[in-house]
Amino acid sequence: MKKLFRRREGWVGVIGLVIGIGMLVFAIWYLTDTLTKDDKYIRIEATVVEIATVRTHDSEHGGYKYLYAEVVEYTVDGKTYRKQNNSSSTHPKKVGSKMTVAYDPQNPKNCFFPSSNYTVSVLMFVLSAGFTAAGASCLSIEVKERKMEKSLAKIQNAQFITSAASKEQFIETEKPVIAICGKSNVGKSSFINMVTNRKKLAKVSKDPGRTRLVNYFDCGNFIIADLPGYGYASVSKQEKLKWARLMEEFFAEKRAQHVFALCDVRHGPTADDLQMTEYLYHNIIPFTIIATKADKLSKAAIGRQVQSIATAYKCGADDIIVTSSQTRQGLDKVLEKIELILSNI
């Protein structure tokens, strides 16, 4: 039997929603009951005659924290009644001060504190909203994960096809081709492994500049073409020209229906990155900017970097997909983009 939820977030989400909805129902009932009583009951000024210790509980810093509630007296038709506030705090009103209560004219002993009841109602609505929002957020993570797993299942059996060192070796295929380009150390191999859900499909090397051929991977209903990494200083000028010529020949023959242009989110696009996208713009080749290595920065820093990258590429920040092969951040958006690419071909 398949698990109802694959991740802990799914169960947490359901529990959060149940608690949130339950609290909302109770809050509505409690507020309605208070409004009904407040309409029928008679308000009267009561005098605080005592401060009661309600309970103790652990505080944020350990130990105990005392809570208190006011005990009041009010007189109806010459008879005095006593009532303890149903709300407690660390700062109760002083003995001798006044508080408003609302009593039942049919039974004056039965009364409530309007200010406390309305405060509790608001608090319950706030807590209900919080639990509901948290539950919905956790469930959205579960839904996103399931959708991502469904997309990954389509390319679960990704396989290496061949490498091409010249245009004569470029493969002929009826399947759509998505090309991957970027600097030598931008993480192209890790990105491919993340997208294909294969840890060692594309070889990840500690030494940049190892991809010197066009490497093809069969992903089921499309092909990934891993292009030679550019911008590696230790490579000879002759070798760089050879790689550039290979990439130019690849794009000249319209071998790719779409390009994922990778850049390092930590540093933004280099001159080579910008030159690459200018070439894609000029030749009207559809592409998407992928910012890699997001796990190396904080969320705030990523936001700033994305804005900077968008400015450099002259595109919108929403057009950039931020990814991390370590945490799989952005994988869902990349898979959605691939499905969109395939559906438009």
Secondary structure, DSSP 8 states (H G I E B T S, - for coil): ---S-SSHHHHHHHHHHHHHHHHHHHHHHHHHHHHHHHHHSEEEEEEEEEEEEEEEEE-TTSSEEEEEEEEEEEEETTEEEEEE-S--BSS---TT-EEEEEEETTEEEEEE-HHHHHHHHHHHHHHHHHHHHHHHHHHHHHHHHHHHHHHHHHTTT-EEEEEESSGGG----SS-EEEEEEBTTS-HHHHHHHHHT-TTSS---SSS----SEEEEE-SSSEEEE---B--TTS-HHHHHHHHHHHHHHHHTT--SEEEEEEETTT---HHHHHHHHHHHHTT--EEEEEE-GGGS-HHHHHHHHHHHHHHHTS-GGGEEE--TTT-TTHHHHHHHHHHHHHT-
